[in-house]
Amino acid sequence: MVYGIGIDIIEIDRIKESVENFGDKFLNKVFTQTELDYSLNKPNKYQHLAARFAAKEAIAKALSFKGDRGFRWKDIEIYNELNGMPSAKLYNNLLEILGEGKELKITMSHSQNYVTCFAIIHKAE
């Protein structure tokens, strides 16, 4: 059974411009330290930051997030499994919103200019 789906697409240059215009204020508001450590050490760091941003947006949509539930960017942390597959950890209110018996899966894709992410919440096996 599927409980929620979400998708997001973003231009990589939008994230680059936000970093250039707002620097650490933007980075520290949106990304966890784990995400920053991973992304900022890559040659194509803006692509990795954009992927994490798109994933957070897609997950919020899949959760059917409503603004009064206390969503914060850092309540979602995107990381890669050992096999390279992207995955997400939820914290605080978002973990409660997901609830027991449900599983969250994400997939990301990118081109030279865009990043997209698809999130699905389904019944856990």
N, C-alpha and C positions, 0 to 999 in steps of 0.2 A: 504494500500500500504506500502511495506517495502522499506525503503531508504538505510538501511545499517545494517550489522550484524558484530559482532566480538566475538572472543572467545580467552581465554588465560588460560594456565595452568602453575603453578609454584610449584617448590619444596619448602616447608616451610623452610627447612634448608638453602636454598639460601638467604632468607630474614634474618634468624637468623645470618648467617655468615656475611652478609653486616652490620647488626647492631653491631655485635661484632668487626668487623674490622674498621668500619668508624663511629660508634656511632651517635652522634647528627648531624654530618655533613650530613650523609645519611638520617636520620629521617627527618630533617628539610628541606631537598631538595625535598623529595618525598611526605611527608604527611602534611596535614593541622593540625592545633592545635586541631580541633574537632576530627579528625581521631586519633591523638596521645592520646588525653584524653580518648577516648573510648577504644582503643586497649591496651595501656600500663597498664590499670587497670584490665585487664583480666588475669586469671591464665595461659591461653594459648595465650599470647600476640603475639607470632610470627605467629600463625595461622591467627589471625585477621589482622595483618599487611600484611601478604601475600595475604589475600582475597582482601584487598583494593588495593594492587599493581596489582593483576590480573584484578580487575575491571577496573582500569585506563587503562591498556593495551587493554582490550577488547573494551572499549569505544572509545579509539583512533582508533582502527581498524574499528569500526562501523562508525565512522565519516570520514573514509578514509583520515585520517590526513596526510598532507604532511608537511615535516619539515620546509618549508618556511612560515608557517602560525603562528609561534610564540607559539607553544604548550609548556606549562610548567606543570609539575606534579601537582602543586597545583591549576591548572585551573580546576581540577576535584576533587570534594570532595564526598567521599562515607560516607553515614550515614544510620542508620536504622530508618524506620518509627516506630510509636508507636506499631504497630502489629508485629514488628521484621523484616519486609520485607526490603531488602536492596534497597537503592535508591541513586541517584547521583544528585549533583548540578554542573552545569557548569558555569565557569566564563570567562570573557574577550573574547578573540577571539573564544574560543570554543562555547560559547553561540551564537555568530554570525554564526558560521559554522553550528550549529544545525538548526538554522532558525525557523521562525514562522510556526505554523501548524504541527509541528513534535513533537513526544514524545519519550523519551528515557526510556527504561526499562532494568533492569539487574537482573540476578539471579546468586547466588554463591553456590558452593558446595565444600565440603572438605572431605578428608580422614585423616588418621593419618599423612601422608607424603606430600600430595598434596592439592592444592586449585585450583579450576577452576571458571571462570566467563564467562557468556554469556551475550552479550549486543545486543539489537535490537533497531533500530530507525524506527518508523512507523508513519503513518499519525495519528494526534490527532483526537479524536472523537469529 
